[in-house]
Amino acid sequence: GDVDKATSIFERKLEFVKTLPNNEEMKSDTMHKIGCLLAHKSKPKKALKMLDEALRMKKLVFDGKHKSVLETTWAVAATSQTLGDNDKALKEYSVLMDNMKLVDDIPVDTVAVHHSAGKLLFEGGKTDKAVQSFRQALNAAEFSGNAQLKSEITLNLANALSTRGELDEAMKLYGTLLNTKSLKKTKVLLLTRFNRSLSLIKMGEVEEARDVLHKIAKNRSPMADDLKGNIYLTLGNLAVSDGNTEEALGYFEKSLDLAEKDDISTHTHTKKSIAMAHLKAGQTGEAMSTLEDLLQDFSRSDGKGKSVNLLKAEIWNCLARVYKIEEDLPQAKNFAKLALQTYKAELGENNPITLRNVANLQLILLEEAEDLEKSEAKSVIDAAKFELEETLEAFVSLDDPWTYRLDVASLKTNLGFIAIWQGKPKKAKKLVRQIKEIELPPEHTLVRQIMVLEERIEELEMKKKK
């Protein structure tokens, strides 16, 4: 039980082992133990440094499938996840999952590995793979006897299925959790109710969802307090959809009041929602002021790193939208470029968020081209067409057609408009046929855009017949 004493003993052992010849095996084992103890003492940075070196040495001594290597791989993955280095954590979890069927009696908790990997995949937008990992974790949890863990995995699986659009199966899983007596008065039950309400909204059952959210907000249990900020944020977004800006702003203020002062993420997302509420109400000045204040908050804070950079990119993106509506396209383009550069640096060029921002920038450039002479506009439009086609190919290569169906439909719609500008109705019609094979929500703005595209095709065909 005395972790400090154990750490001290192993540190002295490490100094002794370093003096021995051919010491790699004993040295790496000792470093692994020190790393695990440091992680237990909530010193993940020091722990990871020790574990990385232990893993490097073990790979020199043992085969990659050796139990000792896999044990340290698990420690590196878990510690990397604690530090927020999700890419590294997922890479190491993937190694473990690849070896699970190849190594008998693997010295890792297979439920924990699949569950952790699923959460990271879900956060990274890789919903199909997340669902697969959660299913594997749930299957393994059936034999663990840990009912609480099984419930948590079931909830995460339901959330991933809901995100993927498989609402019927998600609702069945939520129902199973709600009917589990052992979950009464637990955080998992409250989270189930909250996430089920989000699925109800997707299904168009907004009033039922709203009732559920209000009931959770009235819950006096301390366990509900952590959810109330998100509840008010959701209620605010619903009010924005209904056109009730004042009501929405009231909910957003409640959400801000509940946020911790140092919770940069919650403050950013809530103030961004406030800005977007003003924007929808036509109050572009208020929207711009709110977003610029947010950037000032960042300049005064000590926050650094990937998460902060991504939050800034979100704000730049919103400012690009505001300036585009204000028809200040040069400013819109500048902020869109700032956001895109950040996403490329932090998420990589083929991340879905990066790809969406590539497309957004091209739309601003296309709008700028409308004011140019046709000869000048051609080069801009050709370049934008190339980027949009490349982005479309990248989305298709992600091999998750349901998750990215709206992205694909949007890109094909915009390429259809470019084909109209180029005087190619046949190409535009081919794109429309492809778009109509994609299942779109009836109320989605794309539906109207596709109708306009079809009207433009008809006009162009009539013009060509004359």
Protein Blocks (a to p, Z undefined) as FASTA:
>chain_A
ZZmlmmmmmmmmmmmmmmpghklmmmmmmmmmmmmmmmmnopaklmmmmmmmmmmmmmmm
mcfkbmklmmmmmmmmmmmmmnopaklmmmmmmmmmmmmmmpghiabdfklmmmmmmmmm
mmnopamlmmmmmmmmmmmmmmnopaklmmmmmmmmmmmmmmnopamlmmmmmmmmmmmm
klgoiaklmmmmmmmmmmmmmnopamlmmmmmmmmmmpmbfklmmmmmmmmmmmmmmmmm
nopaklmmmmmmmmmmmpcfklmklmmmmmmmmmmmmmmnopamlmmmmmmmmmmmmmmp
mbecjklmmmmmmmmmmmmmmmmmnopaklmmmmmmmmmmmmmmmnojkbfklmmmmmmm
mmmmmmmmmmpcfklmmmmmmmmmmmmmmmmmmmmmnopaklmmmmmmmmmmmmmmmmmm
nopaklmmmmmmmmmmpccdfkbmklmmmmmmmmmmmmmmmmmmZZ
